[in-house]
Amino acid sequence: MGPGMTPAALRPRRALTAALLCAGLVAASLPFAPGVALAAADDVDIERLAGPTRYATAVEIAERYADELDTGISTAIVVSGDDAHAACALPAAAVAAERRAPILLTPAGKLPAAAERFIDDHGIGHAVILGGTAAVSTAVADRLQRLTGRAPLRLGGADCAEVALAAARHLDSAGVAAGRGRTALLATDVSPADGLAVGPLAYRGRLPLLLAHDGEIEAPVIDYLAGHADHVIILGGTAAISEAAARQIRERGLSAERWHGVDRYATAARIAGELLGDGSPVRCFDGDGVGLATGFAAADAVASAPLLGERCDPLLLTEPSALPTTTETALGADSIAGDATGVLRLTIFGGNAAVGPPIERWAKLAATNAEVVSGSPIAALINAVEGACHWTVTFSAPVRTVDVEDVGSYTFGQKPLPAHLVEIDGGGASATTQAIVLLQGASAYSSAEVPTGCVMPVAVRDRLSVNEGAIRAAAGSRTVGAAELIVQADTDRPRITVFAPPGGHTVWVRSNEPVTAGRVNVTLTRGRARKTQTATTKRGDTGFSVTFSFPEHDSYVSTELPFTEPPWLHAADKITVAGGKLRDWAGNANLTATHTVRTDTTPPRVSGIVASEPVADSDGTFAVDIVVRWDEPVRGCGLGPTGDEIDLSKIRLDVDSDGFADFSLDGHGASAAGVAFTAAPGGSEWTVAGSAACDHSWQESDGTLVARLASSTLAALPSSSSTLIVGAGAAHDFAGNPAVAH
């Protein structure tokens, strides 16, 4: 225990560690599940397409694309290469397919010389610009006109969502996907992460990619989808595009499905799994090849779409200096096994700064499943944010906790990590896949998701490193390779999302990153009437909830919310979170966020069950923690079918996915299955013995269920292949809709 760290201060930190380690949980929907016997390529043919800049890299990709086509190219698609306008470039893939054209990148103000040479060398006679003049200036448009002899077509708009809509309208109707009819793609305009890896599909299927603005689908986008598509593939989780937005789509008569993972790397792996699976929307993706680009920036991934689409190769994403576990697992899957001779075509996009040289070796070993015999290094991924009081290290395979918690395994600024300034937590088991480095003085309020209050927070240009060979594998002779992160400045505003179900009194507000202590007004508007509640945040919070009171004899004056029967949130009520009051650790302030409450006639569904990796206890048993989340808040948390409470007897686990439930979450049948519901020692107060229970902590929506399952037989515990069976009426949402069987 470090100086100044009292046992009282450490107790909430241990619970906090459990929350932070949730990043290592295994989602049941992952397309490439770890631990499965996998086929592999016999060999890997690696080609790297790179230039000295992202703009030159795009030209190298365009040259290879031109080689791939049977005919010449006459058009070029020009998009911004600036990270600030990355979302505006995402819809370019389908337009590139329509024109049989490569994608070139440009800064806002001047067309790069490499792009000019490409246009001249190939006799390009026309250009299509995606983006407004802030992304691609009139000076660039004028230069394109002089080079091609023809004014470029600009598909622009006031924001990236409008740009995407203009591109979709240019295509007219959506392309047809196998088994889905006319299909469109939908991502968020806040971050390009979820849409990065879908480029090959958008190109090959000529599927327009629309953007939800700040998580909500605006009316013109809905109208386009209703008139030009039959099906929508939603990219990203409910934090990116809400389930309410998905219901909007279904209410207009379209079908929808959601592809997402726990992060951008898992999302890319999920997309690859869908493209290579039996239900692929485009059947040409056969696993002969795969692309690999950095997930740290969008430019290389955007430019790769026409080439990969032409080749029918999916795109996976990587960290610059470490291969993420989900990417490693995907590369070793039996669906990515190479051509008839067993040779996999691996195309890497970007230079060494984007995809480091060790990634080539690790990717090849992963694709050939050669790691076990080769003794290749285990990858380590460091993650840190300016102003934070901790940083994390994630490992691509289980490693010894005793090594992880040794300060000698790390360096700070090329010097040994000072033992008196940090505390390293690898969890309570003998092996781990993640370490949390807590800085001196770090602690957490009960409502904060991350530690705060340290003496010296993480600063820009801090150099954080894992020492090569210092951390050993949990089994075998492999060790962790060297890894380094130089902390970058945080210039992104915190993104605020609001969820307010009709029929309830509570509004949930979430930030995509921790915020500082402060106060913010949340206003409920109905017609001309307003009611404002002030919420208080503590440093480290990533969200809060506000409950509006509806007094039985509320007055009808214009400054008060008029009382109506029944007294709860109504459709068309507006929720506004004031801007400039929530700041991240780097001082960036939020923009004003507005949400409109919508009519809800859709029954609640379980959106996912998450199971932790099994942990071996000292008595020889194994334990798995599970979390069951709904796609919207649900009422109550009882053990029986009384009123609108959750009926745990109607929620059952099929551990081995044989179609038959093994036990229900009220504990019935668990003993016969060799499983016990136990309390979480030193963990969440909401995890109790005997049955699953509701997690009433601030960061969980109403109805979230948690449980710890223990057994002496590992096979009796749920895993990523298990199934949850939900019976009709197991829960009701705040609008009173009962769950249907699913």
JOBEL-V235391 format. One record per residue. N is the residue number from 1. RES is the residue in three letters. SS is DSSP state (H for helix, E for strand, L for the rest). Layout:
n = <N/N>
res = <RES/RES>
ss = <SS/SS>
This chain:
n = <1/2/3/4/5/6/7/8/9/10/11/12/13/14/15/16/17/18/19/20/21/22/23/24/25/26/27/28/29/30/31/32/33/34/35/36/37/38/39/40/41/42/43/44/45/46/47/48/49/50/51/52/53/54/55/56/57/58/59/60/61/62/63/64/65/66/67/68/69/70/71/72/73/74/75/76/77/78/79/80/81/82/83/84/85/86/87/88/89/90/91/92/93/94/95/96/97/98/99/100/101/102/103/104/105/106/107/108/109/110/111/112/113/114/115/116/117/118/119/120/121/122/123/124/125/126/127/128/129/130/131/132/133/134/135/136/137/138/139/140/141/142/143/144/145/146/147/148/149/150/151/152/153/154/155/156/157/158/159/160/161/162/163/164/165/166/167/168/169/170/171/172/173/174/175/176/177/178/179/180/181/182/183/184/185/186/187/188/189/190/191/192/193/194/195/196/197/198/199/200/201/202/203/204/205/206/207/208/209/210/211/212/213/214/215/216/217/218/219/220/221/222/223/224/225/226/227/228/229/230/231/232/233/234/235/236/237/238/239/240/241/242/243/244/245/246/247/248/249/250/251/252/253/254/255/256/257/258/259/260/261/262/263/264/265/266/267/268/269/270/271/272/273/274/275/276/277/278/279/280/281/282/283/284/285/286/287/288/289/290/291/292/293/294/295/296/297/298/299/300/301/302/303/304/305/306/307/308/309/310/311/312/313/314/315/316/317/318/319/320/321/322/323/324/325/326/327/328/329/330/331/332/333/334/335/336/337/338/339/340/341/342/343/344/345/346/347/348/349/350/351/352/353/354/355/356/357/358/359/360/361/362/363/364/365/366/367/368/369/370/371/372/373/374/375/376/377/378/379/380/381/382/383/384/385/386/387/388/389/390/391/392/393/394/395/396/397/398/399/400/401/402/403/404/405/406/407/408/409/410/411/412/413/414/415/416/417/418/419/420/421/422/423/424/425/426/427/428/429/430/431/432/433/434/435/436/437/438/439/440/441/442/443/444/445/446/447/448/449/450/451/452/453/454/455/456/457/458/459/460/461/462/463/464/465/466/467/468/469/470/471/472/473/474/475/476/477/478/479/480/481/482/483/484/485/486/487/488/489/490/491/492/493/494/495/496/497/498/499/500/501/502/503/504/505/506/507/508/509/510/511/512/513/514/515/516/517/518/519/520/521/522/523/524/525/526/527/528/529/530/531/532/533/534/535/536/537/538/539/540/541/542/543/544/545/546/547/548/549/550/551/552/553/554/555/556/557/558/559/560/561/562/563/564/565/566/567/568/569/570/571/572/573/574/575/576/577/578/579/580/581/582/583/584/585/586/587/588/589/590/591/592/593/594/595/596/597/598/599/600/601/602/603/604/605/606/607/608/609/610/611/612/613/614/615/616/617/618/619/620/621/622/623/624/625/626/627/628/629/630/631/632/633/634/635/636/637/638/639/640/641/642/643/644/645/646/647/648/649/650/651/652/653/654/655/656/657/658/659/660/661/662/663/664/665/666/667/668/669/670/671/672/673/674/675/676/677/678/679/680/681/682/683/684/685/686/687/688/689/690/691/692/693/694/695/696/697/698/699/700/701/702/703/704/705/706/707/708/709/710/711/712/713/714/715/716/717/718/719/720/721/722/723/724/725/726/727/728/729/730/731/732/733/734/735/736/737/738/739/740/741/742>
res = <MET/GLY/PRO/GLY/MET/THR/PRO/ALA/ALA/LEU/ARG/PRO/ARG/ARG/ALA/LEU/THR/ALA/ALA/LEU/LEU/CYS/ALA/GLY/LEU/VAL/ALA/ALA/SER/LEU/PRO/PHE/ALA/PRO/GLY/VAL/ALA/LEU/ALA/ALA/ALA/ASP/ASP/VAL/ASP/ILE/GLU/ARG/LEU/ALA/GLY/PRO/THR/ARG/TYR/ALA/THR/ALA/VAL/GLU/ILE/ALA/GLU/ARG/TYR/ALA/ASP/GLU/LEU/ASP/THR/GLY/ILE/SER/THR/ALA/ILE/VAL/VAL/SER/GLY/ASP/ASP/ALA/HIS/ALA/ALA/CYS/ALA/LEU/PRO/ALA/ALA/ALA/VAL/ALA/ALA/GLU/ARG/ARG/ALA/PRO/ILE/LEU/LEU/THR/PRO/ALA/GLY/LYS/LEU/PRO/ALA/ALA/ALA/GLU/ARG/PHE/ILE/ASP/ASP/HIS/GLY/ILE/GLY/HIS/ALA/VAL/ILE/LEU/GLY/GLY/THR/ALA/ALA/VAL/SER/THR/ALA/VAL/ALA/ASP/ARG/LEU/GLN/ARG/LEU/THR/GLY/ARG/ALA/PRO/LEU/ARG/LEU/GLY/GLY/ALA/ASP/CYS/ALA/GLU/VAL/ALA/LEU/ALA/ALA/ALA/ARG/HIS/LEU/ASP/SER/ALA/GLY/VAL/ALA/ALA/GLY/ARG/GLY/ARG/THR/ALA/LEU/LEU/ALA/THR/ASP/VAL/SER/PRO/ALA/ASP/GLY/LEU/ALA/VAL/GLY/PRO/LEU/ALA/TYR/ARG/GLY/ARG/LEU/PRO/LEU/LEU/LEU/ALA/HIS/ASP/GLY/GLU/ILE/GLU/ALA/PRO/VAL/ILE/ASP/TYR/LEU/ALA/GLY/HIS/ALA/ASP/HIS/VAL/ILE/ILE/LEU/GLY/GLY/THR/ALA/ALA/ILE/SER/GLU/ALA/ALA/ALA/ARG/GLN/ILE/ARG/GLU/ARG/GLY/LEU/SER/ALA/GLU/ARG/TRP/HIS/GLY/VAL/ASP/ARG/TYR/ALA/THR/ALA/ALA/ARG/ILE/ALA/GLY/GLU/LEU/LEU/GLY/ASP/GLY/SER/PRO/VAL/ARG/CYS/PHE/ASP/GLY/ASP/GLY/VAL/GLY/LEU/ALA/THR/GLY/PHE/ALA/ALA/ALA/ASP/ALA/VAL/ALA/SER/ALA/PRO/LEU/LEU/GLY/GLU/ARG/CYS/ASP/PRO/LEU/LEU/LEU/THR/GLU/PRO/SER/ALA/LEU/PRO/THR/THR/THR/GLU/THR/ALA/LEU/GLY/ALA/ASP/SER/ILE/ALA/GLY/ASP/ALA/THR/GLY/VAL/LEU/ARG/LEU/THR/ILE/PHE/GLY/GLY/ASN/ALA/ALA/VAL/GLY/PRO/PRO/ILE/GLU/ARG/TRP/ALA/LYS/LEU/ALA/ALA/THR/ASN/ALA/GLU/VAL/VAL/SER/GLY/SER/PRO/ILE/ALA/ALA/LEU/ILE/ASN/ALA/VAL/GLU/GLY/ALA/CYS/HIS/TRP/THR/VAL/THR/PHE/SER/ALA/PRO/VAL/ARG/THR/VAL/ASP/VAL/GLU/ASP/VAL/GLY/SER/TYR/THR/PHE/GLY/GLN/LYS/PRO/LEU/PRO/ALA/HIS/LEU/VAL/GLU/ILE/ASP/GLY/GLY/GLY/ALA/SER/ALA/THR/THR/GLN/ALA/ILE/VAL/LEU/LEU/GLN/GLY/ALA/SER/ALA/TYR/SER/SER/ALA/GLU/VAL/PRO/THR/GLY/CYS/VAL/MET/PRO/VAL/ALA/VAL/ARG/ASP/ARG/LEU/SER/VAL/ASN/GLU/GLY/ALA/ILE/ARG/ALA/ALA/ALA/GLY/SER/ARG/THR/VAL/GLY/ALA/ALA/GLU/LEU/ILE/VAL/GLN/ALA/ASP/THR/ASP/ARG/PRO/ARG/ILE/THR/VAL/PHE/ALA/PRO/PRO/GLY/GLY/HIS/THR/VAL/TRP/VAL/ARG/SER/ASN/GLU/PRO/VAL/THR/ALA/GLY/ARG/VAL/ASN/VAL/THR/LEU/THR/ARG/GLY/ARG/ALA/ARG/LYS/THR/GLN/THR/ALA/THR/THR/LYS/ARG/GLY/ASP/THR/GLY/PHE/SER/VAL/THR/PHE/SER/PHE/PRO/GLU/HIS/ASP/SER/TYR/VAL/SER/THR/GLU/LEU/PRO/PHE/THR/GLU/PRO/PRO/TRP/LEU/HIS/ALA/ALA/ASP/LYS/ILE/THR/VAL/ALA/GLY/GLY/LYS/LEU/ARG/ASP/TRP/ALA/GLY/ASN/ALA/ASN/LEU/THR/ALA/THR/HIS/THR/VAL/ARG/THR/ASP/THR/THR/PRO/PRO/ARG/VAL/SER/GLY/ILE/VAL/ALA/SER/GLU/PRO/VAL/ALA/ASP/SER/ASP/GLY/THR/PHE/ALA/VAL/ASP/ILE/VAL/VAL/ARG/TRP/ASP/GLU/PRO/VAL/ARG/GLY/CYS/GLY/LEU/GLY/PRO/THR/GLY/ASP/GLU/ILE/ASP/LEU/SER/LYS/ILE/ARG/LEU/ASP/VAL/ASP/SER/ASP/GLY/PHE/ALA/ASP/PHE/SER/LEU/ASP/GLY/HIS/GLY/ALA/SER/ALA/ALA/GLY/VAL/ALA/PHE/THR/ALA/ALA/PRO/GLY/GLY/SER/GLU/TRP/THR/VAL/ALA/GLY/SER/ALA/ALA/CYS/ASP/HIS/SER/TRP/GLN/GLU/SER/ASP/GLY/THR/LEU/VAL/ALA/ARG/LEU/ALA/SER/SER/THR/LEU/ALA/ALA/LEU/PRO/SER/SER/SER/SER/THR/LEU/ILE/VAL/GLY/ALA/GLY/ALA/ALA/HIS/ASP/PHE/ALA/GLY/ASN/PRO/ALA/VAL/ALA/HIS>
ss = <L/L/L/L/L/L/H/H/H/H/H/H/H/H/H/H/H/H/H/H/H/H/H/H/L/E/E/L/L/L/L/L/L/L/L/L/L/L/L/L/L/L/E/E/E/E/E/E/E/L/L/L/L/H/H/H/H/H/H/H/H/H/H/H/H/H/H/H/L/L/L/L/L/L/E/E/E/E/E/E/L/L/H/H/H/H/H/H/H/L/L/H/H/H/H/H/H/H/H/L/L/E/E/E/E/E/L/L/L/L/L/L/H/H/H/H/H/H/H/H/H/L/L/L/L/E/E/E/E/E/L/L/L/L/L/L/L/H/H/H/H/H/H/H/H/H/H/H/L/L/L/L/E/E/E/L/L/L/L/H/H/H/H/H/H/H/H/H/H/H/H/L/L/L/L/E/E/L/L/L/E/E/E/E/E/E/E/E/L/L/L/L/H/H/H/H/H/H/H/H/H/H/H/H/H/L/L/L/E/E/E/E/E/L/L/E/L/L/H/H/H/H/H/H/H/H/H/H/L/L/E/E/E/E/E/L/L/L/L/L/L/L/H/H/H/H/H/H/H/H/H/L/L/L/E/E/E/E/E/L/L/L/L/H/H/H/H/H/H/H/H/H/H/H/H/H/L/L/L/L/L/L/L/L/L/L/L/L/E/E/E/E/E/E/L/L/L/L/H/H/H/H/H/H/H/H/H/H/H/H/H/L/L/E/E/E/E/E/L/L/L/L/L/L/H/H/H/H/H/H/H/L/L/L/L/L/L/L/L/L/L/L/E/E/E/E/E/E/E/L/L/L/L/L/L/L/H/H/H/H/H/H/H/H/H/H/H/L/L/L/H/H/H/H/L/L/L/E/L/E/E/E/E/L/L/L/L/L/L/E/E/E/E/E/E/E/E/E/E/E/H/H/H/H/L/L/H/H/H/E/E/E/L/L/E/E/L/L/H/H/H/E/E/E/E/L/L/L/L/L/E/E/E/E/E/E/E/E/E/L/L/L/E/L/L/L/L/L/L/L/L/E/L/L/L/L/L/L/L/L/L/L/E/E/E/E/L/L/L/L/L/E/E/L/L/L/L/L/E/E/L/L/E/E/E/E/L/L/L/L/L/L/L/L/L/E/E/E/E/L/L/L/L/L/L/E/E/E/E/E/E/L/L/L/E/L/L/E/E/E/E/E/E/E/E/E/L/L/E/E/E/E/E/E/E/E/E/L/L/L/L/L/E/E/E/E/E/L/L/L/L/L/L/L/L/L/L/L/L/L/L/L/L/L/L/L/L/L/L/L/L/L/L/E/E/E/E/L/L/L/L/L/E/E/L/L/L/L/E/L/L/L/E/E/E/E/L/L/L/L/L/L/L/L/L/E/E/E/E/E/E/L/L/L/E/E/L/L/L/L/L/E/E/E/E/E/E/E/E/E/L/L/L/E/L/L/L/L/L/L/L/L/L/L/L/L/L/H/H/H/E/E/E/E/L/L/L/L/L/L/L/L/E/E/L/L/L/L/L/L/L/L/L/L/L/E/E/E/L/L/L/L/L/L/L/L/L/L/L/L/L/L/E/E/L/L/L/L/L/L/L/L/L/L/E/E/E/E/E/E/E/L/L/H/H/H/L/L/L/L/L/L/E/E/E/E/L/L/L/L/L/E/E/L/L/L/L/E/L/L/L/L>
